[in-house]
Amino acid sequence: MSGKEIKVNVQASGRHVHLCQSDLDILFGEGYILEKKKPLGGDFLSTSKVEVIGKDGKSCLCSILGPCRNISQVEFSITEARAIGLNPPLGDSGKNENYAPVTLKGPKGTVYLEQGIFVAKRHVHLCWNHAQALGVTEGDSLDLRIDSERPTVFKDVKVRIIPKEAPVHDSDVHLDYDEYNASEAFRSGIGYVTKGE
């Protein structure tokens, strides 16, 4: 890694489900409204959970994030997915790409998502000032260095730029728990991003 470095917060993103309103209605009943438990930036952790069904009868409960989106998607780490017999591809949240099929079960019904589950690519939410300092734009890639007893450099960290008008002055990297634990990022919660060579 070389060039200008920016200090960032490093956070872990656990498995979660995003639902469109029509799928939420099937799973929980028509007109169901997600109740907020904890704010998560522009999203929120709801009090509701859904069963994610894999292969051979394996499944697990998974939290639902709100508000509802245009499409329903499931985001797991590789370890979490393999635990229920699935091997989903890498992908970007909010995009409708060639993801793996998965079934969701709620108290009122079941939904089959033909392209529903993926492993989220690591990414950084860069505040406007940090993006300008690094000279990057939306969708660019950065390297992330984590200094720990198991020092790690993650390549291809996708850039998501926080709008200039937002009152945000910090930048946050989101890793899944496989990456977060392997690099021992939990010890300091700090990393450094820079343009790759």
C-alpha positions in Angstrom: 0.0 0.0 0.0 1.3 3.5 -0.8 0.1 7.1 -1.0 -2.3 9.0 1.2 -3.9 7.0 3.9 -7.3 7.8 5.7 -8.1 6.4 9.1 -11.5 4.7 9.1 -13.8 2.9 11.5 -14.0 -0.9 10.9 -17.4 -2.5 11.6 -18.8 -6.0 11.3 -22.1 -6.6 9.4 -24.0 -9.7 10.5 -26.4 -11.7 8.4 -29.6 -9.9 7.6 -32.6 -9.8 5.3 -34.0 -6.9 3.3 -37.6 -7.3 2.2 -40.0 -5.6 -0.2 -43.4 -4.8 1.1 -45.2 -7.5 -0.9 -42.9 -10.2 0.5 -43.2 -8.8 4.0 -47.0 -9.1 3.7 -46.7 -12.7 2.6 -44.4 -13.6 5.5 -46.1 -11.7 8.3 -49.6 -10.7 7.0 -51.0 -8.0 4.9 -50.1 -4.5 6.0 -47.4 -5.6 8.4 -45.1 -2.8 9.6 -41.5 -3.4 10.8 -40.9 -2.1 14.3 -37.6 -0.2 14.9 -35.2 -1.7 17.4 -32.0 0.1 16.6 -31.0 2.7 14.0 -28.3 1.7 11.5 -27.5 4.8 9.5 -30.3 5.1 6.9 -31.6 1.7 7.8 -32.7 0.2 11.1 -32.7 -3.2 12.8 -36.2 -4.3 13.3 -37.7 -6.5 16.0 -38.8 -9.1 13.4 -36.9 -12.2 12.3 -37.5 -14.6 9.4 -36.3 -18.2 8.9 -33.8 -18.6 6.1 -34.0 -22.2 4.8 -31.0 -23.8 3.1 -30.4 -27.4 2.0 -31.3 -30.7 3.7 -33.6 -29.1 6.2 -30.9 -26.7 7.6 -32.0 -23.2 8.5 -31.4 -20.3 10.8 -33.3 -17.2 12.1 -32.2 -13.9 10.6 -33.0 -10.3 11.5 -34.8 -8.1 9.1 -33.6 -4.6 8.3 -35.9 -1.8 7.5 -37.3 0.2 5.8 -38.7 -2.0 3.0 -36.8 -1.9 -0.3 -37.8 -2.5 -3.9 -36.4 -6.1 -3.9 -35.9 -8.7 -1.3 -32.4 -9.9 -0.6 -30.5 -12.0 2.0 -26.9 -11.1 3.0 -24.8 -13.8 4.7 -21.1 -14.4 5.3 -19.6 -17.5 3.6 -19.4 -19.3 7.0 -23.1 -18.5 7.8 -24.2 -19.7 4.3 -22.3 -22.9 4.4 -23.7 -23.7 7.8 -27.1 -24.1 6.1 -25.8 -25.8 3.0 -25.6 -22.8 0.6 -22.7 -21.4 -1.4 -23.9 -17.9 -2.6 -21.8 -15.6 -4.8 -20.3 -12.2 -3.9 -22.6 -9.3 -4.6 -23.6 -5.7 -3.9 -26.5 -4.8 -1.7 -29.5 -3.3 -3.5 -28.5 -4.7 -6.9 -30.5 -7.4 -8.7 -27.8 -9.7 -10.0 -27.3 -13.4 -10.5 -27.6 -14.4 -6.9 -28.4 -17.8 -5.4 -31.9 -19.0 -4.7 -33.2 -19.1 -1.1 -36.5 -19.7 0.8 -37.8 -17.5 3.6 -40.4 -18.6 6.1 -42.4 -16.3 8.3 -45.3 -16.9 10.7 -47.9 -16.3 7.9 -46.2 -17.7 4.8 -43.2 -18.6 2.7 -41.4 -16.8 0.0 -39.0 -18.3 -2.6 -36.4 -15.9 -3.9 -34.9 -17.1 -7.2 -32.0 -14.7 -7.0 -32.0 -13.9 -3.3 -28.9 -14.7 -1.3 -25.3 -13.4 -1.7 -22.2 -12.6 0.3 -21.8 -8.8 0.5 -18.6 -7.4 -0.9 -16.6 -5.4 1.6 -17.1 -1.7 1.2 -16.4 1.7 2.7 -18.8 4.5 3.3 -16.5 7.5 2.7 -17.4 10.9 3.9 -17.2 13.6 1.2 -14.0 15.1 2.5 -12.2 11.7 2.7 -13.3 10.9 -0.8 -11.9 14.2 -2.1 -8.6 13.7 -0.2 -8.2 10.3 -1.8 -9.4 11.4 -5.2 -11.9 8.5 -5.6 -15.5 8.3 -6.9 -18.4 6.0 -6.3 -17.6 2.4 -7.2 -13.8 2.8 -7.1 -11.8 0.3 -5.0 -9.4 0.9 -2.1 -7.0 -1.2 0.0 -7.7 -1.6 3.7 -4.9 -2.2 6.2 -5.7 -3.5 9.6 -2.9 -3.5 12.2 -3.3 -6.2 14.7 -1.6 -9.4 15.9 -2.8 -10.8 12.6 -2.0 -7.8 10.3 -4.2 -7.9 7.2 -4.6 -6.0 4.0 -8.0 -6.4 2.2 -8.0 -5.5 -1.5 -10.9 -4.3 -3.6 -12.9 -2.5 -0.9 -15.7 -0.8 -2.8 -16.3 2.9 -2.3 -19.7 4.3 -1.5 -19.6 8.1 -1.1 -21.7 9.8 1.5 -23.4 12.9 0.1 -21.6 16.2 0.6 -24.6 17.7 2.5 -24.8 14.9 5.0 -23.5 15.9 8.5 -20.9 13.0 8.5 -17.2 13.5 9.1 -16.1 9.9 9.7 -15.8 7.0 7.2 -16.8 3.4 8.0 -15.7 0.1 6.5 -18.2 -2.8 6.6 -16.7 -6.3 6.7 -18.6 -9.5 7.2 -17.8 -11.5 10.4 -15.4 -13.9 8.6 -13.2 -11.0 7.5 -13.7 -9.0 10.8 -12.7 -11.9 13.0 -9.9 -13.3 10.8 -8.1 -9.9 10.9 -8.9 -9.3 14.6 -10.4 -5.9 13.6 -12.5 -6.1 16.7 -9.5 -5.3 18.9 -9.2 -1.7 17.8 -12.1 -1.1 15.3 -9.7 1.0 13.3 -8.2 0.6 9.8 -6.5 2.6 7.1 -7.6 2.9 3.5 -5.6 4.0 0.5 -5.5 3.6 -3.3 -3.9 0.3 -4.3 -0.7 0.2 -6.2 
